[in-house]
């Protein structure tokens, strides 16, 4: 699956999780997703980065808490699930409250299904907080 198809598939999937507000960066192919909840100001849940240096899905698992290590724990879980090591694939600084999934590791339909299940579980846990 090429990265543009994956970007499109993930965009459709993220919007299918529920009412979602998304923002498009002005100069790059970057989309941010915030769940809409009645009467509650939501934080960003995910970002699709189509920019060449990133090309990944980023999950914001503990938004607003820059000291959290929740992202590091979940990063290890997704790396085990999809068989990759982010530090070997990307050289940018990783934030401890985010989870990074490079597009190139989603190279089969099976991995896409596993990723969607994983993201759905993260979405449910974040929205319930």
Secondary structure, DSSP 8 states (H G I E B T S, - for coil): --HHHHHHHHHHHHHHTSSEEEEE-SSSSEEEEEE-BTTB---EEEEEE-STTT-EEEEETTTT-TT--HHHHHHHHHHHHHT--HHHH--S---TTEEEEEGGG--SHHHHHHHHHHHHHHHHHHHT-
